[in-house]
Amino acid sequence: MTRMDGPALPALLYVEDDAEIAALTVEVLADSYTVDHATDGEVALRMALDHRYDVMVIDRRLPGMDGVALVKAVRTAHITTPVLMLTALGTVDDRVTGLDGGANDYLVKPFDYDELLARLRALRRAFRADGARRRLGEWSFSPQAQAVYDPSGFRVALTATESALLELLSTSPEHVFSREEIVRAVFHEGDTTGSVDTYVHYVRRKTTPDMIETVRARGYRAGMPS
């Protein structure tokens, strides 16, 4: 559950079918993350497609769809969220299979919870660093510089709010963000969904109408401007 006396905790998707392990792990993770728990791969995939997560922890062996297949499906959907894979199999081949499938790191069971939390912090730091430039069609976006660059390399400065909006959308480009989701993630308490439409207009006016795509009756997602 999100703490009420501070900023929202980062969102984590945890996929584990062992009830005893899951209960203990969720309890530990909940101090640092808002945790969504799934017990099989197919349910987890729907959750990953429907919600934005800051990090995912996925067990290698799952019913319905195993962890490697799940990570491959997430990457096929162009979701770049960092993934830590848990495995009871410590062989090199198993680790390589998980990493080649799209996982960013792995941890062998049984594991120490302090190490799990440290690995997750490291993954998120690396993800933020790697996300310095994001491709949006022929344009590129730099969250750190709060700017976008057109195909010729011309720099277009963004305000902090415009940059935060584009950063949210570009993190999960296949996900359609509702206006309510965007308000919670980008804007201040008391702002309305009308603020979302206003800033979408600002970004499009500075760049190209294709920079942000409108999905009728659902919300917005990152476009692929040419």
ZALUM-823582 format. One line per 4 residues: number of its first residue (from 1); their letters; for each residue x, y, z of N, C-alpha, C. Coordinates in steps of 0.02 Angstrom, whole numbers, padded with zeros to 5 digits. Each point is the difference from the previous one (the first is absolute). Layout:
<pts>
NUM = a = X,Y,Z,X,Y,Z,X,Y,Z ~ ...
</pts>
This chain:
<pts>
1 = mtrm = 00042,-00060,00000,-00042,00060,00000,00044,00062,00000 ~ -00020,00051,-00037,00038,00061,-00004,-00003,00038,00066 ~ 00057,00026,00022,00000,00040,00061,-00037,00065,-00012 ~ -00035,00023,00053,-00040,00061,-00007,00038,00062,00023
5 = dgpa = 00059,-00009,00034,00035,00057,00028,00061,00020,-00041 ~ 00004,-00021,-00062,00056,00018,-00042,-00015,-00016,-00072 ~ 00050,00006,-00043,-00010,-00014,-00071,-00018,-00073,-00012 ~ -00033,-00013,-00055,-00020,-00068,-00017,00062,-00044,-00007
9 = lpal = -00006,-00061,00025,00055,-00048,-00007,00004,-00025,-00072 ~ 00060,-00019,-00023,00005,-00029,-00066,-00040,-00065,-00005 ~ -00028,-00013,-00059,-00043,-00058,-00010,00041,-00060,-00022 ~ -00014,-00057,00030,00037,-00062,-00014,-00049,-00056,-00015
13 = lyve = 00012,-00036,-00054,-00038,-00060,-00016,00040,-00061,00022 ~ -00029,-00041,00043,00034,-00059,00028,-00039,-00062,-00023 ~ 00034,-00046,-00033,-00032,-00059,-00027,00032,-00062,00032 ~ -00038,-00034,00042,00024,-00059,00037,-00060,-00043,00019
17 = ddae = 00004,-00065,-00015,-00057,-00044,00014,00005,-00037,00066 ~ 00057,00003,00034,00007,-00032,00065,-00029,00047,00053 ~ -00055,-00020,00031,-00037,00044,00045,00042,00021,00060 ~ 00038,-00047,00029,00039,00017,00060,00056,00049,-00016
21 = iaal = 00037,-00013,-00054,00053,00046,-00020,-00029,00068,-00017 ~ -00056,00000,-00036,-00030,00063,-00022,-00022,00043,00059 ~ -00031,-00032,00050,-00024,00038,00058,00057,00037,00035 ~ 00056,-00035,00011,00058,00030,00033,00031,00055,-00043
25 = tvev = 00005,-00013,-00065,00033,00047,-00044,-00041,00064,-00008 ~ -00066,-00008,-00008,-00043,00059,-00006,00006,00043,00063 ~ 00002,-00032,00058,00006,00038,00062,00064,00042,00002 ~ 00055,-00029,-00024,00063,00036,-00002,-00002,00056,-00052
29 = lads = -00023,-00016,-00059,-00001,00049,-00054,-00046,00059,00014 ~ -00054,-00012,00038,-00051,00051,00011,00027,00060,00039 ~ 00057,-00007,00033,00030,00057,00034,00028,00051,-00049 ~ 00017,-00022,-00060,00033,00043,-00049,-00039,00009,-00065
33 = ytvd = -00050,-00043,-00011,-00035,00001,-00064,-00075,-00010,00011 ~ -00039,00023,-00049,-00069,-00021,-00006,00000,-00064,-00042 ~ -00019,-00056,00031,00010,-00065,-00031,-00066,-00028,-00027 ~ 00001,-00020,-00063,-00053,-00040,-00030,00027,-00071,-00007
37 = hatd = -00036,-00049,00026,00024,-00069,-00001,-00043,-00042,-00047 ~ 00032,-00038,-00044,-00034,-00047,-00044,00030,-00069,00011 ~ -00041,-00052,-00011,00023,-00068,00013,00012,-00041,-00063 ~ -00017,00027,-00058,00017,-00036,-00062,00017,00050,-00055
41 = geva = 00035,-00025,-00051,00027,00044,-00051,-00051,00035,-00043 ~ -00054,-00033,-00016,-00050,00030,-00044,-00035,00059,00034 ~ -00017,-00008,00063,-00030,00055,00038,00051,00057,00006 ~ 00062,-00017,00014,00052,00051,00007,00009,00040,-00064
45 = lrma = -00003,-00033,-00058,00008,00034,-00063,-00056,00052,-00010 ~ -00061,-00019,00016,-00055,00048,-00006,00011,00060,00046 ~ 00025,-00013,00060,00013,00055,00046,00056,00045,-00027 ~ 00052,-00030,-00028,00055,00039,-00027,-00021,00043,-00059
49 = ldhr = -00047,-00025,-00039,-00025,00038,-00058,-00048,00055,00021 ~ -00035,-00010,00055,-00053,00047,00021,00024,00052,00049 ~ 00057,-00010,00032,00023,00046,00052,00073,00017,-00011 ~ 00020,00057,00026,00070,00019,-00004,00035,-00020,00065
53 = ydvm = 00057,-00034,-00007,00040,-00020,00058,00070,00029,-00005 ~ 00029,00013,00058,00069,00026,00001,00051,-00056,-00001 ~ -00020,-00060,00021,00044,-00058,00000,-00043,-00063,00006 ~ 00025,-00056,-00024,-00035,-00064,00004,00046,-00053,00030
57 = vidr = -00028,-00043,00041,00035,-00058,00028,-00039,-00061,-00022 ~ 00032,-00043,-00040,-00036,-00055,-00033,00036,-00066,00015 ~ -00039,-00049,00025,00028,-00066,00012,00009,-00036,-00066 ~ 00052,-00041,-00003,00016,-00036,-00062,-00052,-00053,-00017
61 = rlpg = -00023,-00037,00051,-00048,-00054,-00011,-00070,00022,00022 ~ -00045,00005,-00048,-00068,00024,00014,-00050,-00044,-00038 ~ -00061,-00007,00027,-00052,-00035,-00038,-00028,00046,-00055 ~ -00025,-00030,-00053,-00031,00038,-00054,00050,00026,-00050
65 = mdgv = 00048,00037,00022,00053,00028,-00042,00061,00008,00043 ~ 00056,-00031,-00019,00057,00003,00045,00032,00070,-00001 ~ 00047,00012,00046,00027,00066,00008,00036,00026,-00061 ~ 00037,-00043,-00035,00036,00022,-00060,-00049,00021,-00054
69 = alvk = -00052,-00040,-00011,-00051,00017,-00050,-00035,00065,00018 ~ -00013,00010,00065,-00032,00061,00022,00043,00061,-00015 ~ 00064,-00004,00017,00045,00057,-00013,00005,00013,-00075 ~ 00004,-00052,-00040,00003,00010,-00073,-00063,00035,-00025
73 = avrt = -00058,-00018,00027,-00063,00031,-00021,-00002,00074,00021 ~ 00026,00014,00059,00004,00069,00024,00045,00042,-00046 ~ 00057,-00028,-00019,00046,00036,-00044,-00029,00008,-00070 ~ -00036,-00051,-00024,-00032,00005,-00065,-00050,00058,-00002
77 = ahit = -00030,00015,00057,-00047,00055,00005,00036,00067,00010 ~ 00066,00000,-00007,00041,00061,00006,-00002,00031,00069 ~ -00012,-00041,00051,00002,00023,00069,00072,-00009,00025 ~ 00032,00055,00019,00071,-00002,00017,00012,-00003,00075
81 = tpvl = -00052,-00007,00040,00006,-00004,00073,00053,-00051,00020 ~ 00046,00017,00046,00050,-00049,00020,-00030,-00060,00034 ~ 00028,-00059,-00013,-00026,-00063,00025,00056,-00038,00037 ~ -00016,-00021,00061,00043,-00045,00038,-00032,-00069,-00001
85 = mlta = 00036,-00050,-00024,-00028,-00067,-00003,00025,-00041,00059 ~ -00046,-00035,00033,00017,-00046,00054,00002,-00071,-00027 ~ 00051,-00037,00020,00006,-00068,-00026,00026,-00047,00054 ~ -00026,-00060,00002,00026,-00052,00044,00056,-00038,-00036
89 = lgtv = 00010,00015,-00063,00050,-00034,-00040,00061,00045,-00008 ~ 00056,-00020,00028,00058,00044,00001,00050,-00013,-00054 ~ -00018,-00040,-00051,00048,-00016,-00053,00011,00061,-00045 ~ 00058,00001,-00032,00015,00055,-00046,-00050,00002,-00057
93 = ddrv = -00017,-00058,-00028,-00047,-00002,-00056,-00067,00030,00019 ~ -00023,-00014,00061,-00065,00026,00021,00003,00076,00007 ~ 00054,00025,00028,00007,00072,00008,00004,00035,-00067 ~ 00038,-00030,-00045,00007,00029,-00067,-00067,00001,-00036
97 = tgld = -00039,-00053,00007,-00066,-00003,-00032,-00044,00057,00026 ~ 00001,00012,00065,-00041,00053,00028,00022,00069,-00024 ~ 00066,00012,-00001,00026,00065,-00022,-00013,00010,-00075 ~ 00010,-00053,-00040,-00014,00006,-00072,-00074,00011,-00013
101 = ggan = -00042,-00023,00045,-00072,00010,-00009,-00022,00071,00014 ~ 00044,00040,00029,-00017,00070,00012,00004,00023,00072 ~ 00016,-00047,00046,00009,00020,00070,00064,00042,00007 ~ 00001,00045,00048,00058,00043,00011,00048,-00030,00052
105 = dylv = -00026,-00041,00044,00041,-00030,00053,-00035,-00062,00025 ~ 00034,-00040,00039,-00029,-00061,00028,00023,-00008,00071 ~ -00038,-00038,00039,00017,-00015,00069,-00019,-00073,00012 ~ 00046,-00039,00027,-00011,-00071,00011,-00033,-00012,00068
109 = kpfd = -00052,-00041,00002,-00032,-00019,00063,00042,-00053,00035 ~ -00001,-00001,00067,-00029,00050,00045,00045,00062,00002 ~ -00030,00058,00009,00038,00062,-00002,-00011,00040,00064 ~ 00045,00046,00012,-00005,00044,00058,-00040,00062,-00021
113 = ydel = -00047,00020,00042,-00044,00056,-00019,00039,00066,-00006 ~ 00052,00009,00038,00040,00061,-00007,00032,00002,-00069 ~ 00022,-00059,-00024,00029,-00002,-00067,-00053,00014,-00053 ~ -00060,-00028,00009,-00054,00013,-00047,-00014,00075,-00005
117 = larl = -00006,00033,00056,-00014,00072,00000,00058,00039,-00032 ~ 00061,-00020,00014,00058,00034,-00029,00002,-00010,-00076 ~ -00016,-00060,-00023,-00002,-00013,-00072,-00053,00044,-00034 ~ -00057,00006,00032,-00054,00041,-00029,00020,00073,-00003
121 = ralr = 00033,00025,00052,00023,00070,-00001,00051,00010,-00056 ~ 00045,-00048,-00009,00050,00006,-00053,-00032,-00002,-00069 ~ -00049,-00043,-00008,-00035,-00004,-00065,-00034,00066,-00017 ~ -00032,00030,00049,-00035,00063,-00013,00049,00057,-00014
125 = rafr = 00057,00001,00034,00051,00051,-00015,00026,-00009,-00071 ~ 00015,-00061,-00019,00026,-00013,-00067,-00051,00017,-00053 ~ -00063,-00015,00014,-00053,00014,-00048,-00007,00075,-00012 ~ 00004,00039,00054,-00004,00073,-00007,00059,00026,-00041
129 = adga = 00059,-00028,00012,00059,00022,-00037,-00005,-00019,-00074 ~ -00022,-00062,-00013,-00006,-00022,-00069,-00055,00038,-00038 ~ -00048,00027,00037,-00056,00035,-00031,00015,00072,-00015 ~ 00065,00019,-00002,00018,00069,-00012,-00028,00025,-00067
133 = rrrl = 00001,-00043,-00051,-00030,00017,-00065,-00049,-00056,-00019 ~ -00060,00019,-00019,-00050,-00048,-00021,-00023,00018,-00071 ~ -00004,-00051,-00042,-00021,00012,-00069,-00075,00003,-00004 ~ -00024,00050,-00034,-00071,00007,-00016,-00005,00011,-00075
137 = gews = -00004,-00055,-00037,00004,00006,-00072,00068,00027,-00019 ~ 00002,00053,-00041,00063,00031,-00020,00022,00054,00049 ~ -00041,00012,00051,00018,00048,00052,00034,-00036,00057 ~ 00033,00036,00045,00027,-00029,00061,-00018,00046,00058
141 = fspq = -00007,-00030,00058,-00022,00036,00060,00051,-00012,00056 ~ 00021,00053,00032,00047,-00005,00056,-00035,00025,00063 ~ -00022,-00047,00044,-00032,00022,00062,00044,00043,00044 ~ 00065,-00017,00003,00045,00038,00043,00009,00072,-00025
145 = aqav = 00003,00008,-00066,00008,00067,-00028,-00066,00037,-00008 ~ -00056,-00035,00012,-00066,00028,-00010,-00005,00031,-00070 ~ 00015,-00042,-00050,00000,00024,-00069,-00013,-00058,-00047 ~ -00027,00018,-00059,-00005,-00047,-00055,00041,00027,-00058
149 = ydps = 00020,-00046,-00044,00043,00018,-00057,-00033,-00025,-00064 ~ -00009,00045,-00047,-00032,-00020,-00063,00049,-00040,-00043 ~ -00024,-00027,-00058,00045,-00042,-00040,00065,00033,-00021 ~ 00001,00067,-00004,00061,00035,-00019,00046,00013,00059
153 = gfrv = -00025,-00016,00062,00040,00012,00060,-00017,00065,00035 ~ -00048,00038,-00026,-00019,00063,00031,-00032,-00012,00068 ~ 00022,00036,00051,-00023,-00010,00068,-00062,00042,00015 ~ -00051,-00033,00028,-00062,00033,00020,-00006,-00007,00076
157 = alta = 00003,00055,00036,-00003,-00003,00073,-00071,-00014,00024 ~ -00006,-00037,00054,-00064,-00015,00031,-00002,00028,00070 ~ -00060,00015,00024,-00007,00017,00070,00004,-00064,00042 ~ 00006,00007,00065,00005,-00058,00044,-00062,-00045,-00007
161 = tesa = -00059,00030,-00005,-00061,-00040,-00006,-00005,-00033,-00068 ~ 00018,00036,-00053,-00001,-00030,-00067,00048,-00059,-00003 ~ 00059,00008,00030,00050,-00054,00000,-00025,-00060,00040 ~ -00030,00013,00058,-00026,-00055,00042,-00055,-00038,-00037
165 = llel = -00042,00036,-00037,-00053,-00033,-00039,00030,-00045,-00053 ~ 00049,00026,-00038,00029,-00039,-00054,00042,-00058,00028 ~ 00031,00010,00058,00038,-00054,00031,-00046,-00057,00020 ~ -00057,00016,00029,-00048,-00052,00019,-00023,-00040,-00061
169 = lsts = -00020,00034,-00052,-00026,-00034,-00059,00054,-00041,-00035 ~ 00061,00025,-00003,00053,-00034,-00036,00029,-00059,00038 ~ -00013,-00004,00066,00024,-00056,00039,-00034,-00065,-00021 ~ -00065,00004,-00014,-00039,-00058,-00022,-00040,00020,-00062
173 = pehv = 00034,00002,-00058,-00031,00029,-00060,-00060,-00037,-00026 ~ -00008,-00064,00017,-00059,-00038,-00024,-00060,00009,00046 ~ 00012,00026,00060,-00054,00006,00049,-00040,00064,-00013 ~ -00066,-00006,00002,-00043,00059,-00005,-00013,00025,00071
177 = fsre = 00023,00060,00014,-00009,00029,00067,-00065,00039,00002 ~ -00042,-00016,00048,-00061,00039,00010,00019,00069,00027 ~ -00045,00047,-00008,00013,00067,00027,00009,-00002,00075 ~ -00037,-00044,00034,00006,-00006,00072,00070,-00026,00020
181 = eivr = 00026,-00048,-00038,00067,-00026,00014,00051,00056,-00008 ~ -00007,00040,-00052,00048,00052,-00014,-00003,00054,00054 ~ -00060,00017,00022,-00006,00050,00054,00037,-00024,00062 ~ -00010,-00063,00019,00032,-00026,00060,00076,-00001,-00006
185 = avfh = 00025,-00015,-00060,00072,-00009,-00008,00038,00065,-00013 ~ -00033,00049,-00031,00035,00059,-00025,-00019,00064,00035 ~ -00064,00007,00016,-00025,00065,00023,-00006,00003,00076 ~ -00017,00059,00025,-00004,00011,00072,-00071,-00016,00025
189 = egdt = -00005,-00011,00064,-00064,-00013,00031,-00046,00060,-00013 ~ -00061,-00015,-00021,-00048,00053,-00016,-00005,00015,-00073 ~ 00050,-00021,-00040,-00004,00009,-00073,-00053,-00048,-00028 ~ -00030,00020,-00054,-00053,-00040,-00032,00025,-00032,-00064
193 = tgsv = -00042,-00043,-00027,00019,-00033,-00063,00004,00050,-00057 ~ -00031,00057,00007,00006,00052,-00051,00072,00024,-00007 ~ 00038,-00003,00054,00071,00020,-00003,00038,-00046,-00047 ~ -00019,-00064,-00002,00033,-00048,-00044,-00009,00022,-00073
197 = dtyv = -00061,00014,-00019,-00014,00021,-00069,00039,00064,-00018 ~ 00004,00045,00048,00036,00063,-00012,00073,-00013,-00015 ~ 00032,-00043,00040,00072,-00011,-00009,00014,-00045,-00060 ~ -00046,-00045,-00017,00008,-00037,-00062,00001,00049,-00059
201 = hyvr = -00044,00050,00003,-00002,00051,-00053,00066,00039,-00002 ~ 00027,00017,00058,00063,00037,00003,00057,-00039,-00033 ~ 00005,-00065,00018,00053,-00042,-00028,-00007,-00006,-00076 ~ -00061,-00012,-00024,-00011,-00006,-00071,00016,00064,-00037
205 = rktt = -00017,00057,00030,00013,00065,-00032,00075,00013,-00006 ~ 00039,-00023,00049,00072,00010,-00002,00036,-00049,-00046 ~ -00031,-00058,-00012,00034,-00052,-00037,-00038,-00017,-00064 ~ -00044,-00049,00004,-00040,-00022,-00057,-00064,-00031,00028
209 = pdmi = -00056,00005,-00035,-00062,-00030,00025,00005,-00075,00012 ~ 00048,-00033,-00034,00008,-00073,00008,00040,-00019,00061 ~ 00027,00049,00038,00042,-00017,00057,-00038,-00038,00053 ~ -00064,00018,00010,-00043,-00035,00048,-00064,-00021,-00037
213 = etvr = -00016,-00063,00005,-00058,-00028,-00035,-00061,00000,00047 ~ -00056,00022,-00026,-00063,-00004,00036,-00034,-00066,-00016 ~ -00019,-00038,00051,-00038,-00062,-00009,-00070,00013,00024 ~ -00046,00002,-00045,-00069,00022,00015,-00029,-00039,00059
217 = argy = -00029,00038,00046,-00036,-00026,00059,00046,-00035,00050 ~ 00066,00002,-00012,00046,-00034,00046,00053,00047,00028 ~ 00031,00041,-00041,00051,00044,00026,00054,00014,-00052 ~ 00063,-00001,00022,00056,00018,-00043,00056,-00052,00006
221 = ragm = 00041,-00003,-00054,00061,-00039,00003,00052,00035,-00045 ~ 00062,-00021,00007,00053,00029,-00040,-00012,-00014,-00074 ~ 00009,00050,-00040,-00008,-00009,-00072,00066,-00019,-00032 ~ -00002,-00008,-00065,00061,-00015,-00038,00007,00053,-00054
225 = ps = 00021,00060,00018,00003,00054,-00048,00051,-00013,-00055 ~ -00017,00019,-00060,00045,-00009,-00057,00036,00065,-00015
</pts>
